[in-house]
Amino acid sequence: MSKLTTASTFTDKLPAAFLEATRAIMPADLSMDDFIAACQRPLRPSLRVNTLKISVTDFLELAGGYQWELEPVPWCAEGFWINRNVQDDTRLGNALSHLAGLFYIQEASSMLPVTALFANDTQPVLVMDVAAAPGSKTTQIAALMKNQGGIIANEYSASRVKVLHANISRCGVSNTALTHFDGRVFGAALPETFDAILLDAPCSGEGVIRKDPDAMSNWSENSVTEIAATQRELIDSAFHALKPGGVLVYSTCTLNAQENQQVCQWLLDTYADAVEVESLAELFPDADKAVTPQGYLHVFPQVYDSEGFFVARFRKTDPVPRLPVPGYKVGRFPFSPLSRQDSAEIIKAAGLSGLVWPENQYTLWQRDKEIWIFPAVLEPVFGKVRFSRIGVRLAERFPKGFRWQHEAVVAFSVADSKNRFEINDELAQSWFRGVDIYPDDTPPADECLVTWLGQPLGLAKRIGSRIKNSLPRELVRDGAIRPQTLSND
Ligand SMILES: C[S@@+](CC[C@H](N)C(=O)[O-])C[C@H]1O[C@@H](n2cnc3c(N)ncnc32)[C@H](O)[C@@H]1O
C-alpha cells in the first residue's frame, strides 16, 4: 500500500470539519501534511523520574543497567523518551521499578503544564490541581514541591479518583488531599486560597490521536462548543480560587482555538484589570517553535514529535469581586487532632518501625481507630469543602500498639532503618505478584521493612523462613516483571 493511500485512509477516519478547522489554525511555518504524517506515527513512549523516590542520576544508572536508551525531554529535567528495548506501556507499567514508584509513565508534552506552573522560580505553598486524575501532573507537582506545602487534587469522576489515589500512593506523595467535585465549585467554596492552580481541563482530545486513533470518535463541532463552555466556567472558578499574585496554568490536550485561545481570551476580557499573560516563549530553549503571539504554547504533534498540547500561564494581579458564598452544608469534619502527648508516642513507635516524617510539616489526626497524617498547611481549608482523602493513612490503633498502613510505609520509610530487609529482583517480582517469599538469608527482625533497591515494598512479618506478603490485594500485579526482561524479544 502506498504512503498516499495510507494517509488518505487515515484522514477518512477523521471528521472533515476537524481537518478543515485544523488546517485553518495551522501556523504558517507548519504543514497539514506533516501534521497528518505525525499523527500516524506511533507515539514515542516516555517517562518521568519520580524524584520523591530516586534522583535522576541514580535512575539513569539503573536504566543503563536495563539497557533502556533514554533521551531527555527538553522541557522537563526529570522527563525522558525511551527509544529502545521497551515495546509498550503495559510491560513498562509492570516493571518492578514502576511498581516501586521510581517513575511515572507520562507523555512528554503532558509534562509541559507543570513546568509552566513552576516557571520563573515559582515556589507555591498551596496548590490546586482542578482536574487531576489519573495523577501524572499531581505527582509531578508533588515532586517539584518535594512533598512540602499542600496540594488539593480534585477529580470529578469517582472511578478516576481511585486511580488518582493509587498513583499518588505508589509515588510516595504525602502532601496531597483529594476532593471529588465538579471543578466549578472551588471559586465560591475556596476563594483566593491557592498560590498556584493547574487547570488541565477536560477537552475534546484532538491532540491524542497518535496514542488513541479512536479519540476522535465522539468529536463534533457541537461537542467542542459545549466543552469550551464548561472550560470557561472552570477557568472562571479557578481564577476566583487563586490568591491575588498567584499563578494559573490552563492546559488541554486539544488543538482547536475554541477550547484554547478563546477560553484564555475570555478570561483576559472578563478580568481585564486583574490578569496578565506570562509568556512561555522562554520556558525551554526550543519553546519558540510552539509559542503563539500571545505567549501561549500551542504544540502540534509534528513540532516535538509528541502529542498535541496547549498551555497558557496567567498571573492574577489583583483581587476580583467574590462569588456568593455557597449555600450547601459541608458536614462535620470527621477527624480530631491528636494531643501533643499522643502524637509524640506515635511518632516514637513509628520511628521504631522505620517510619519517619518531617514533624513540622504534618499533624496527626484520628477517626475512630485510624490515625492519619495531614499536611499542616491544608488545615485552614478543613471544614470548607468535603474531602475524599487527606494526606496519608498512617496506622490503626490496637490495645497493644499500631498497625502501620501500607501507604504510610511507602511514603515515610527511611532507607537506613534497622529492620530493613533488602530483597533481589526475583523475590521482588514474587512480592508484587502477591505471594509469600522465602529468602535464603534471615531477616533481621520479626517485623521487617522489605525493600528492593532500597525502596520500601511493605512492612511484613517473618514466620520461620517465610516472609508473609503484606501487599494490599488491589496492588497485586500478576504480570509483575523484572526490568531486564523489558527487551524487544
Ligand atoms: C485531561 S484529564 C486530566 C489529566 C490529569 N491532569 C493528569 O495529568 O493525569 C481531565 C480530567 O478532568 C475530569 N473532569 C471532567 N469534567 C470535570 C469537571 N467539571 N470538574 C473537574 N474535573 C472534571 C475528567 O474526568 C478527567 O479526569
Ligand as a Chemical Component Dictionary entry (heavy atoms), coordinates in Angstrom:
data_LIG
# 
_chem_comp.id                   LIG 
_chem_comp.type                 NON-POLYMER 
_chem_comp.pdbx_formal_charge   0 
_chem_comp.three_letter_code    LIG 
# 
loop_
_chem_comp_atom.comp_id 
_chem_comp_atom.atom_id 
_chem_comp_atom.alt_atom_id 
_chem_comp_atom.type_symbol 
_chem_comp_atom.charge 
_chem_comp_atom.model_Cartn_x 
_chem_comp_atom.model_Cartn_y 
_chem_comp_atom.model_Cartn_z 
_chem_comp_atom.pdbx_ordinal 
LIG C1  C1  C 0  -7.162  15.997 30.855 1  
LIG S1  S1  S 1  -7.811  14.990 32.091 2  
LIG C2  C2  C 0  -6.741  15.301 33.439 3  
LIG C3  C3  C 0  -5.427  14.609 33.373 4  
LIG C4  C4  C 0  -4.618  14.828 34.627 5  
LIG N1  N1  N 0  -4.432  16.241 34.900 6  
LIG C5  C5  C 0  -3.270  14.163 34.550 7  
LIG O1  O1  O 0  -2.310  14.810 34.184 8  
LIG O2  O2  O -1 -3.168  12.973 34.885 9  
LIG C6  C6  C 0  -9.239  15.846 32.568 10 
LIG C7  C7  C 0  -9.930  15.278 33.776 11 
LIG O3  O3  O 0  -10.999 16.168 34.107 12 
LIG C8  C8  C 0  -12.041 15.408 34.669 13 
LIG N2  N2  N 0  -13.256 16.266 34.598 14 
LIG C9  C9  C 0  -14.244 16.269 33.688 15 
LIG N3  N3  N 0  -15.149 17.220 33.987 16 
LIG C10 C10 C 0  -14.712 17.844 35.109 17 
LIG C11 C11 C 0  -15.215 18.888 35.914 18 
LIG N4  N4  N 0  -16.347 19.508 35.611 19 
LIG N5  N5  N 0  -14.518 19.246 37.016 20 
LIG C12 C12 C 0  -13.360 18.625 37.331 21 
LIG N6  N6  N 0  -12.832 17.623 36.594 22 
LIG C13 C13 C 0  -13.504 17.237 35.505 23 
LIG C14 C14 C 0  -12.061 14.170 33.811 24 
LIG O4  O4  O 0  -12.707 13.098 34.477 25 
LIG C15 C15 C 0  -10.573 13.920 33.585 26 
LIG O5  O5  O 0  -10.076 13.042 34.553 27 
# 
loop_
_chem_comp_bond.comp_id 
_chem_comp_bond.atom_id_1 
_chem_comp_bond.atom_id_2 
_chem_comp_bond.value_order 
_chem_comp_bond.pdbx_ordinal 
LIG C1  S1  SING 1  
LIG S1  C2  SING 2  
LIG S1  C6  SING 3  
LIG C2  C3  SING 4  
LIG C3  C4  SING 5  
LIG C4  N1  SING 6  
LIG C4  C5  SING 7  
LIG C5  O1  DOUB 8  
LIG C5  O2  SING 9  
LIG C6  C7  SING 10 
LIG C7  O3  SING 11 
LIG C7  C15 SING 12 
LIG O3  C8  SING 13 
LIG C8  N2  SING 14 
LIG C8  C14 SING 15 
LIG N2  C9  SING 16 
LIG N2  C13 SING 17 
LIG C9  N3  DOUB 18 
LIG N3  C10 SING 19 
LIG C10 C11 SING 20 
LIG C10 C13 DOUB 21 
LIG C11 N4  SING 22 
LIG C11 N5  DOUB 23 
LIG N5  C12 SING 24 
LIG C12 N6  DOUB 25 
LIG N6  C13 SING 26 
LIG C14 O4  SING 27 
LIG C14 C15 SING 28 
LIG C15 O5  SING 29 
# 
